[in-house]
């Protein structure tokens, strides 16, 4: 039988004769390495480097800045009341902050609970548009604040509200001005975008120390820190709303002869109303979170109750104060959400007059009815919560048949996971760690992300905190792994099972409004102070965001592709693995990025409960007066957060390089 010569395959993608083939567009960016290549190189390089080279950062590349920073801190403390910069600017800023918060708190105190409750209800009713639409938000406002009084925390609630009202007003005004600049000017947007990106990946703890150095412990540091921390969402949402304005409406306004400022006031801002209120909502939530953390520097209020409960391991007191914070968050969230959802139709004069009359009546009559919240109308839930917590700890802490208990788990987890990972990282030479960070960041975010990650990690070595940064990094990696494994699994269930979504939604809503300190209290009771407690709290705190982003990404996968795979006989797992998972890759990277940022925030705070690393140095700088050490650790946290963000943030193509442009 004679052999036949095989013919070359016929190309079917060539254009018909007489039709010019389109020239393929070249991507100006260099191609990225494949994931398999990067993982293979790292798998071969890192063990070899650990065996053949010494670990750590070379001493020759280390700058000891602690003495200089300590000297600068001493100079600042000695010249706070005499130097012209402090005397004519910073001192006035500090006094204004203190006087503003004291004035608002005095107003709330003089109005009394009988004046504040109708005022809050009237404002919520008016914000929602009045009538039946405003009844729900008004009842939420009335019920939330009443429950804070019933819990015996009315005075602490008014202190928190005073700081919140002033900080949110300042943050919203600052964010609106910067957002207008970003929305109207491309140059301003290019200038502020990297600043906002950096601000949003920084742990809240990193903001405290520089301002404590300048303003000292007390209200000014807490207020200014909260303003800086809460302003970025307002900036971003204002810019987004202005840039998303309907071009047809703007062109019609221009054709009628309106000026630029008239178009801004009559067209662009009204069309951006939903984004503006969403930015205000996010600013309020971030401000409330920061106000609680600022209790470390003397902010007072509900955050002080949580902080004291953390120091004394009083679960009942901590959960009670945490519940009050959740109630305040729910009230503010529902009010701003109702205002943003309301259409552009103005509230009628009758509704406005009724809301004003109710608020005025409360402010006039309220102070005459009662001075403070009546003690007879308080209910203490701290004792039952402590009893339940003690029973749970006694049940699962040790001597659990076959399982051993949480103390055994914590010990084994430290011995077999945390210690080997930390020792392995410490044994790696510095250049191999930088190379690994470069490879991961280049794979995920491109060349710019790789350069940023390498420079940020290098700064920790230059500052002399390489070992402590890797110690913190080991905790972050473990917590992120736990968060992503659990979050991806729950995200798949949430996306495919409606009952699971309905059951988890209220739980996640409450978890995302609880302050970070709350998560540390129960885990310290279960696992004792240490790294395991910090890691567990961080993983639980970051879980809701990962689950929600994952579920949203899976739901938005192409229904046609999913239906096609189903018609071809694919099982449920095959649909998830081969269709939804690849299509949802951008959302999964966002979920990983959010998990890293949130985990780092709590791992740093874990320095309060024995987590060690950079967080411990920041706490030491705040409490022991070692500001040089604390400032260096705070800078290290900034660098570590920036590096981790670039290693998990996918790069977005600009329109000029996208296909079909």
Buried (B, 14 or more C-beta within 10 A) or exposed (E): EEEEEEEEEEEEEEEEEEEEEEEEEEEEEEEBBEEEEBBEBBEEBBBEBBEEBEBBBEEEEBEEBBEEBBEBBEEBBEEBEEBEEBEEEBBEBBEEBBEBBEEBBEBBBEBBBBBBBBBBBBBBBBBBBBEEBBBBBBBBBBBBBBBBBBBBBBBBBBBBBBBBBBBBBBBBEBBBBBBBBBBBEEEBBEEBBEEBBBBBBBBBBBBBBBBBBBBBEBBBBBBBBBBBBBBBBBBBBBBBBBBBBEEEBBEEBBEEEBEEEEBBEEBBBEBBBBBBBBBBBBBBBBBBBBBBBBBBBBBBBBBBBBBBBBEEBBBBBBBBBBBBBBBBBBBBBBBBBBBBBBEEEEBEEEBEEBBEEBBBBBBEEBBEEEEEBEEEEEEEBBEEBBEEBEEBBEEBBEEBEEEBBBBBBBBEBBEEBBEEBBEBBBBBBBEBBBBBBBBBBBBBBBBEBBBBBBBBBBBBBBBBBBBBBBBBBBBBBBBBBBBBEBBBEBBBBBBBEEEBBEEBEEEBBBBBBBBBBBBBBBBBBBBBBBBBBBBBBBBBBBBBBBBBBBBBBBBBBEEEBBEEBBEEEBEEEEBBEBBBBEBBEEBBBBBBBBBBBBBBBBBBBBBBBBBBBBBBBBBBBBEEBBBBBBBBBBBBBBBBBBBBBBBBBBBEEEEEEEEEE
